[in-house]
Amino acid sequence: MKKLILILLLTNSFHLFCQRFETINYGSWNNESTWKDNLIPPYQFYDSVLIKHPIMFDSVIVSNAFFKIDSSGAICGHHKIIVKSDFKINGFFQCDSLEVDGGNINILGPGDCVSTFHTHVLNFGSFSLTGGSLAVGPWFECRSASYFYLENFELNNELNAFYPNPTADFVSIDEHYNDSDFQLINALGEIILQGKIESKLDLSQLENGIYFLQLSSYNQINWTEKIVKN
């Protein structure tokens, strides 16, 4: 009888500690409708998490278990992520600060980019790129999840609102953004140009490199685009 009770306890413990969290919809991390079976993973989790849809987070995330962002998924938030286990990125990933504390991050194709202000690797952690890209610099502003998904994944090729990119001189800008305020920021976070958006932006006098075009209206940032000048 004691053996049976022990087996039952171990079985229940296995189910408790081997939960897999998986998104079923875009939305916020702490919204039940975002997650399969309405099970929201805690911000410090010890069970695997699979991100198959674009979501936003609003607190520090500590990943102690397998964490994967699928090519259709994305995660974005103005907070820190601490990686203590295996983290694979096939989609889009964005946070203010990233700490790889003994864990491993692998950015895989078609992983769009990882954009942070600070990236810190410690305690024999590792960071690898396998067909993906990493950008550390000025903030790419999080947008509402539905637009975030449409603009960065499904309609990216169709919208083509900033072209050509890369460019040697001018960037044409879709009329949708006319009259928006803009700032052009270099990789050091310095404002190089600013003003009102017109149909074209002249970059011919700037040095080659990566710039961030930040658009805003009513004092709210509503778009940031990476522009490559070559």
N, C-alpha and C positions, 0 to 999 in steps of 0.2 A: 504493500500500500504506500509506504514511504517513497519507494522508487517511482511509483506511478505519479505521485504528487510532484516529485522532483522533475520528472520528465515534462509534466504539464507546465510547471513553472518555467522551465528552460525553453519550451516551445513558445509560450506567451512572451517571454523576454526576447526571443529571436524575432518575433513579429513586431514587437515594440521598437527594437533597435535596428531593424532592417527595412524600415519604411522607405519607399521611393516617392519623392514628390515630383510632380510633372504638371506643366502648364497646359491648359486647354483653351485659353483665350488670352488676348492682350489685355493689359490693365495694370494695376498696381500690385506690388508684392503682398500687401496685407489685405487684399480683397479675396474673399472666398471663391468668387466666380472665376478668378484667374486660374485656380488650381483644380486638378482632378480630385473628385470626391470631396471637394471643399476643404481639403487639408492644406493649411497654410504652413510652410516650413518656418521654424523660428529663425531669427536673424543669426543666431549661432547654432548651426545644425551639424549633426553627426550622421546623417543619412543622405543618400544620393539625391541630387536635384537636377532635373532636366528642364532646360528653358527652351521651349519650342515656339514661343510667341514673344513679341516685344513687351517688356514690362519695365516699370520704374520702381525704384526702392527709395525709402526715406529714412534709413537708419544704417549704422555700420553693420556690415555682413562679415561673419567669421565662418569660413568654410573649412570644416574638419572632415569632409567626406568628398566623394566624387561629385564634381560639379561640371555640367556640360551645357554650352550654349549651341544649339543646332543652327544650321545655316539659315533657317527661317526665324530664328529667335534673336532676341536682343535684350540687353539689360542696361539701364541708365539711371544715374542718381548722383546728387551732390553730396556724396558720403564716401567713406573709406571701405575698401574690401580687403580682408586679411585672408590669405590662402595658406592653409596648413596641410592640404592634401593635393589630389590631382584635379586640375582645372583645364578643360579643353574648350577652345573657342573656335567655332565654325561660323558664327554670326557676328553681331555687332556688340561691342562692350564699351562702356563709358562710365568713369567715376572720377571723383576729385583726387583720390589718393589710393594707391595700390601697394600692398605689402605682401611679399611672398615669404612667409615665415616657415621655412623647412618644407614647403610644398613645391609643386611643379605646375607651371603654366605653359601650355603649348597652344600657340595661335596657328590654326590650320586653315587652309583654303576652304571655302572662299571668304574666310574671316575678313571683314571689311577693315576694321582698325581697332586698336585699343587706345583710347585717348585719356590721359591723366595729367594732373599737374605734377605729381610725385610718384615715382616707382622705386621701391626699396626691396632688395633681396637680402635675406639674412638667414642664419642658421642652416647653411648648406642648401637653401632653396635653389630652384633653377627656373630659367625663363628661356623658352625656345620659340623660334618662328619656323613654320613649315608651310610656306605658301600663303601666309597671312601678312599683316602689317601692323606696326606699332607706332603711334604718334604720341609724344609727350610734349604738351604745350598748352596754349590758351584753350579755354573751355569750349566744347561743342555743346550748345544749349540743348537741354532735354525739352522735347515738345510733348504735347498730349499723345498718349500711346497710339491712337488711331492714325493721326497724321504722321507720327514718327514711323509707323510701319509703312504707310503708303509712300512717303517721300523717300525713304531710304532703301526700300526693298522692291515692292511690286512695281512702282512707277518710275524708278530712278532713271531708266534709259529713255522713257517716253517724255518725261518732263524736261530733262536737259536744260534747266533754267539758267545755267551759267556756262557759257561756251565761247570759244573752245577752252578747254582746260585739260592739260597744260596749254599755256599761251606764251607768245613772244612779245605781244604788245597790248592788244585790247581784249577785254572780256565782255561779250554781249550778255545782257541780263533781261530775262523775261519781263514783259510789261506788267505782269502781276505784282512786281516789286517796285514799280514806279512810285516816286515820292517817299519811299522809306528812307530813314536816316541810315547812314552806313559808317563803319570804321574798318579800315584795313590794318590788320595787326601783323607784325612780323613774328618770327619764331621765338623772339626774346620777350614777347608781350608788349612791344612798343607800338603805339599808334603811328602809322606812316601816312595815311590819308583819311579824311573824314568829310562828310557832307551829305547831300541828297542824292539818292540813286537816280540816274538817268538810264538811257538805253545801253550805254557803253561805259566801261571803266578803263581808263588809260593807265596801263602799267609799264609803258615803254621806257620810262626813265628810271625804273626801279631795278635793283640788282636781282639776278636770278636767285630763286629760292622758293621757300614755302611761305605762304601768307594765309591769313584767316580773315575772310570777309564776313563781318558781323552786321546783320540788318536788324533794325529795331523800329518800333512805332509806339507812340504814347509812352515812351520811356521804358518799354519792355522789349527785351531781346527776343525775336521770334525766328531767327535763322542764323546759323553760322556755317559757312562753306569754306573748305580748304581749297585754295587756289595755288597752282604751281606755275611759277614764272620761269621760262627757260629760253 
